[in-house]
Amino acid sequence: MILIIKRIITVLMMLFFISCDKPIIDIFTDCDSINYSSINTWEYANNYYLAPCFNPENSNEFIYVLDKPNDPTFSKQLWKYNLTTKEKSYITDNVWYYPKYGLDDWIFLNRFNQQIWKVKSNGDSLQPLFTEELNYDVEPCIHDKRIVFRRIIESDYFVMFSDYNGNILYQTIDKVFSDGAWSGNGEKILSLYSNNSGSLDMGIALYDTLFNLEKITLGFQYESYYDAIHGMDWFSDSENFVWCKLSGLYKVNINTGVQELLKEGCDVSEIGWPSVASDNSGILLESYVRSKIENNTWLMESNIILTDMNGENEIILNLD
């Protein structure tokens, strides 16, 4: 009976979204491992949709990156999409890595690889913040107007904090902020960590806003690509967060340490880089689907999917 009810709900969701978005149909069912050594040819979809990030002040809007893997001259573009109106709008180009939405409609991003810029979501007020040295992984605070990012000067690593206008507030040396997330209450920062002794220990660490280590929230032995962490984001309660690796989307409570699998992923259906809506309406994910065309030729497609807060009832957003 439960199975029948779930099937009915799935069909209703598909009918609701069919006019504008594409329901996911049987693309997460075949999770057999791919024998990459037997693959002779990869083909790629014309458009890749990457790096979704909700507007923290309006969960109907999010930004994403458009890439064209078959066009080597194409510069990655930043776009905005409205879930209610289904309208999309171009913001800027020369985008690298994962842009992040801050307060007051400001978006922070890497441009030209190692530079940090900011821009309004309508494309106005595009301006550089940090163009000297190597600067990466910018993350805005959505409680107040601060950002954190990673800087490399020769062989030294710094965690840099500034306001939204690029005025440095403070910095730490010999620490690395990477692919992290700032809690909604402004009190906690998640970041990838690795054991600098050269071992394969890695995971996700919790820091205070001076980047003092509070605890390791997740740790394991990094043995292969299958263990790589692909993004993380906080729930609005600032006590739970989600993170991704090849095997799926996980939710972790920082107080209890309890972790649960929300959504399964695999070789042919990989998910990553979650963004959680501030009003708890859903989770955006980057999705890669690999399908066999013929013989030893495979097609790689990239889309952005939207799930509920439990990682269920997913749809592919139609961004074409």
C-alpha positions as CSV (number, residue, x, y, z in Angstrom):
1,M,0.0,0.0,0.0
2,I,2.8,2.4,0.9
3,L,4.5,1.6,-2.4
4,I,1.3,2.4,-4.3
5,I,0.9,5.7,-2.5
6,K,4.5,6.7,-3.2
7,R,4.0,5.8,-6.9
8,I,0.9,8.0,-7.0
9,I,2.7,10.9,-5.4
10,T,5.6,10.5,-8.0
11,V,3.1,10.6,-10.9
12,L,1.4,13.7,-9.5
13,M,4.7,15.4,-9.2
14,M,5.6,14.5,-12.7
15,L,2.3,15.9,-14.1
16,F,2.7,19.1,-12.1
17,F,6.2,19.9,-13.4
18,I,5.9,18.5,-16.9
19,S,5.1,21.9,-18.6
20,C,8.3,23.6,-17.3
21,D,10.6,21.1,-15.7
22,K,11.6,17.6,-16.6
23,P,10.8,14.8,-14.1
24,I,13.5,12.4,-13.3
25,I,12.5,9.1,-14.9
26,D,14.5,6.0,-14.2
27,I,17.9,7.7,-14.3
28,F,18.8,6.8,-10.7
29,T,17.8,3.1,-11.0
30,D,20.9,1.7,-12.8
31,C,23.7,2.0,-10.3
32,D,26.1,-0.6,-11.7
33,S,29.7,0.5,-11.6
34,I,31.2,1.8,-14.8
35,N,34.3,0.0,-16.1
36,Y,36.1,3.1,-17.2
37,S,39.0,1.2,-18.6
38,S,36.6,-0.3,-21.3
39,I,35.3,3.1,-22.3
40,N,36.8,4.3,-25.6
41,T,34.8,7.5,-26.2
42,W,33.1,10.1,-24.1
43,E,30.6,12.5,-25.6
44,Y,29.2,15.5,-23.8
45,A,25.9,17.3,-23.8
46,N,26.1,20.8,-25.4
47,N,25.2,22.6,-22.1
48,Y,26.3,21.9,-18.6
49,Y,24.4,23.4,-15.7
50,L,26.6,23.7,-12.6
51,A,27.0,25.2,-9.1
52,P,23.5,26.1,-8.0
53,C,23.2,28.5,-5.1
54,F,19.9,29.8,-3.6
55,N,19.3,33.5,-2.9
56,P,19.3,33.5,1.0
57,E,16.7,36.3,1.0
58,N,14.4,34.8,-1.7
59,S,14.2,31.0,-2.1
60,N,12.4,31.4,-5.4
61,E,15.7,32.5,-7.0
62,F,19.0,30.8,-7.4
63,I,22.2,31.3,-9.5
64,Y,24.0,28.8,-11.6
65,V,26.9,28.4,-14.0
66,L,26.5,27.6,-17.7
67,D,29.3,25.8,-19.4
68,K,29.6,24.4,-23.0
69,P,32.1,21.5,-22.8
70,N,32.1,21.0,-26.6
71,D,33.2,24.6,-27.2
72,P,36.8,25.2,-26.0
73,T,36.4,29.0,-26.6
74,F,33.4,29.4,-24.4
75,S,33.8,31.4,-21.2
76,K,31.6,30.0,-18.3
77,Q,28.7,32.3,-17.6
78,L,26.7,33.1,-14.5
79,W,22.9,33.1,-14.7
80,K,19.9,33.6,-12.4
81,Y,16.7,31.5,-12.5
82,N,13.3,32.1,-10.8
83,L,11.5,28.9,-9.8
84,T,8.1,30.6,-9.8
85,T,8.2,32.5,-13.1
86,K,10.7,30.1,-14.8
87,E,12.6,33.2,-16.1
88,K,16.3,33.1,-16.4
89,S,18.7,36.1,-16.9
90,Y,22.4,36.5,-17.7
91,I,24.7,38.1,-15.1
92,T,28.3,37.9,-16.2
93,D,31.0,35.7,-17.8
94,N,34.6,34.4,-17.1
95,V,33.3,32.6,-14.0
96,W,35.4,30.0,-12.2
97,Y,34.5,27.6,-9.4
98,Y,31.3,28.1,-7.4
99,P,29.7,31.6,-7.1
100,K,27.9,32.3,-3.8
101,Y,24.9,34.5,-3.0
102,G,25.2,37.0,-0.2
103,L,23.0,39.6,1.4
104,D,21.4,42.6,-0.5
105,D,21.5,40.8,-3.8
106,W,25.3,40.6,-3.9
107,I,27.0,37.6,-5.5
108,F,30.6,36.7,-4.8
109,L,32.6,34.8,-7.4
110,N,36.0,33.8,-8.8
111,R,36.7,35.4,-12.1
112,F,39.7,34.9,-14.3
113,N,40.6,31.9,-12.0
114,Q,42.3,33.5,-9.0
115,Q,40.5,36.8,-8.6
116,I,37.5,37.5,-6.3
117,W,34.7,39.8,-7.7
118,K,31.2,40.8,-6.7
119,V,28.2,41.6,-8.8
120,K,24.4,42.3,-8.4
121,S,22.1,39.6,-9.7
122,N,21.0,41.8,-12.6
123,G,24.6,42.2,-13.8
124,D,25.1,45.7,-12.4
125,S,28.0,46.9,-10.2
126,L,30.4,44.2,-11.4
127,Q,33.7,45.0,-9.6
128,P,36.9,43.3,-8.4
129,L,37.6,42.9,-4.7
130,F,40.8,41.0,-4.7
131,T,43.1,40.7,-7.7
132,E,46.5,40.4,-6.1
133,E,48.0,37.0,-5.1
134,L,45.9,33.8,-5.6
135,N,42.4,33.9,-4.1
136,Y,39.8,31.1,-4.0
137,D,36.7,29.6,-2.4
138,V,34.9,32.8,-1.4
139,E,32.0,32.2,1.0
140,P,29.7,35.1,2.2
141,C,28.2,35.3,5.6
142,I,24.4,35.8,5.4
143,H,24.0,37.0,9.0
144,D,26.2,40.0,8.5
145,K,28.3,41.4,5.7
146,R,31.5,39.4,5.9
147,I,33.2,37.0,3.5
148,V,35.9,34.4,4.0
149,F,38.2,33.0,1.4
150,R,41.5,31.2,0.8
151,R,44.7,33.1,-0.2
152,I,48.0,31.6,-1.4
153,I,51.2,33.6,-1.3
154,E,54.1,31.6,-2.6
155,S,54.0,28.5,-0.4
156,D,52.0,30.1,2.4
157,Y,48.2,29.6,2.9
158,F,46.0,32.1,4.6
159,V,42.3,32.2,5.6
160,M,41.2,35.8,4.9
161,F,38.2,37.6,6.3
162,S,36.9,40.9,4.9
163,D,33.7,42.9,4.7
164,Y,31.6,43.0,1.5
165,N,33.6,45.9,0.2
166,G,36.9,44.1,0.4
167,N,38.3,45.7,3.6
168,I,40.4,43.0,5.3
169,L,39.2,42.4,8.9
170,Y,41.7,39.7,9.9
171,Q,43.6,36.7,8.7
172,T,45.1,33.4,9.8
173,I,48.2,31.8,8.5
174,D,49.0,28.1,7.9
175,K,45.3,27.2,7.7
176,V,43.2,26.4,4.7
177,F,39.6,27.3,4.0
178,S,38.3,25.2,1.2
179,D,34.8,24.4,-0.4
180,G,33.1,25.3,2.9
181,A,29.9,27.0,4.2
182,W,29.1,29.7,6.7
183,S,26.1,29.0,9.0
184,G,23.0,31.2,8.8
185,N,23.5,32.5,12.4
186,G,27.0,33.7,11.5
187,E,28.7,31.7,14.3
188,K,30.1,28.6,12.5
189,I,32.2,27.8,9.4
190,L,32.5,24.4,7.8
191,S,35.5,23.6,5.7
192,L,37.3,20.7,4.1
193,Y,40.3,19.6,6.1
194,S,43.2,17.3,5.5
195,N,46.0,16.0,7.8
196,N,49.0,18.0,6.8
197,S,51.3,15.2,7.9
198,G,50.9,13.6,4.5
199,S,48.4,10.9,5.6
200,L,45.2,10.2,3.8
201,D,43.0,11.5,6.6
202,M,40.5,14.0,5.5
203,G,36.9,15.2,6.1
204,I,34.9,18.2,7.2
205,A,35.8,20.4,10.2
206,L,33.9,23.0,12.2
207,Y,35.5,26.3,13.0
208,D,34.5,29.4,14.8
209,T,34.5,32.8,13.1
210,L,38.1,33.4,13.9
211,F,38.8,30.0,12.2
212,N,39.8,28.2,15.4
213,L,39.1,24.5,15.1
214,E,36.2,23.4,17.3
215,K,35.8,19.8,16.2
216,I,36.0,17.4,13.3
217,T,32.4,16.7,12.3
218,L,33.3,14.1,9.7
219,G,36.6,12.2,9.1
220,F,37.6,9.2,7.1
221,Q,40.5,7.7,5.0
222,Y,40.6,9.2,1.5
223,E,41.4,6.2,-0.6
224,S,40.0,7.1,-4.1
225,Y,37.8,9.5,-6.1
226,Y,34.8,7.7,-4.5
227,D,35.7,9.4,-1.2
228,A,36.0,12.9,-2.5
229,I,33.7,15.5,-0.9
230,H,31.6,17.5,-3.4
231,G,30.3,20.4,-1.5
232,M,28.3,21.2,1.7
233,D,25.7,23.6,2.9
234,W,23.9,24.4,6.2
235,F,20.3,24.0,7.1
236,S,18.7,27.2,8.4
237,D,18.8,26.0,12.0
238,S,22.7,26.2,11.9
239,E,22.8,22.8,13.6
240,N,22.4,20.5,10.6
241,F,24.3,20.5,7.3
242,V,24.3,18.4,4.1
243,W,27.3,17.2,2.2
244,C,27.9,15.1,-0.9
245,K,30.2,12.4,-2.3
246,L,29.8,9.9,-5.1
247,S,27.7,7.6,-2.9
248,G,25.0,10.3,-2.2
249,L,23.7,13.2,-0.2
250,Y,24.2,13.1,3.6
251,K,22.8,15.1,6.5
252,V,24.8,15.6,9.7
253,N,23.8,17.0,13.0
254,I,26.8,18.9,14.6
255,N,25.6,18.4,18.1
256,T,24.9,14.6,18.1
257,G,27.2,13.6,15.3
258,V,24.4,11.6,13.8
259,Q,24.6,11.2,10.0
260,E,21.9,9.9,7.6
261,L,21.8,9.2,3.9
262,L,19.2,11.4,2.2
263,K,19.7,10.5,-1.4
264,E,21.8,7.8,-3.0
265,G,24.2,8.5,-5.8
266,C,26.4,6.2,-7.9
267,D,28.8,5.9,-10.9
268,V,26.1,6.6,-13.5
269,S,24.2,9.2,-11.4
270,E,26.5,11.4,-9.5
271,I,25.3,14.4,-7.4
272,G,27.1,17.2,-5.6
273,W,27.4,20.8,-4.5
274,P,24.2,21.1,-2.5
275,S,22.4,24.4,-1.8
276,V,19.7,24.5,0.9
277,A,16.8,27.0,0.7
278,S,16.7,29.4,3.7
279,D,12.9,28.8,4.0
280,N,13.4,25.0,4.0
281,S,11.6,24.6,0.7
282,G,14.1,22.4,-1.0
283,I,17.7,21.4,-1.8
284,L,19.4,22.2,-5.2
285,L,22.0,19.7,-6.4
286,E,24.4,19.5,-9.4
287,S,23.7,16.2,-11.2
288,Y,25.9,14.2,-13.6
289,V,24.3,11.4,-15.5
290,R,26.3,8.9,-17.6
291,S,24.5,6.8,-20.2
292,K,25.8,4.3,-22.7
293,I,25.1,5.3,-26.3
294,E,26.5,2.3,-28.2
295,N,29.4,-0.1,-27.9
296,N,32.0,1.7,-25.8
297,T,30.7,5.2,-26.2
298,W,29.1,7.0,-23.3
299,L,27.3,10.3,-23.0
300,M,27.8,12.7,-20.0
301,E,25.0,15.1,-19.1
302,S,24.9,17.7,-16.4
303,N,21.8,19.2,-14.9
304,I,20.5,20.9,-11.8
305,I,17.9,19.1,-9.8
306,L,15.6,20.2,-7.0
307,T,14.6,17.9,-4.1
308,D,12.6,18.4,-1.0
309,M,14.4,18.7,2.4
310,N,14.5,14.9,2.7
311,G,16.3,14.5,-0.7
312,E,13.1,13.1,-2.3
313,N,10.7,14.1,-5.0
314,E,13.4,15.3,-7.3
315,I,12.9,17.1,-10.6
316,I,15.4,18.2,-13.3
317,L,15.1,22.0,-13.7
318,N,14.6,22.9,-17.4
319,L,17.3,25.6,-17.9
320,D,17.5,25.2,-21.7
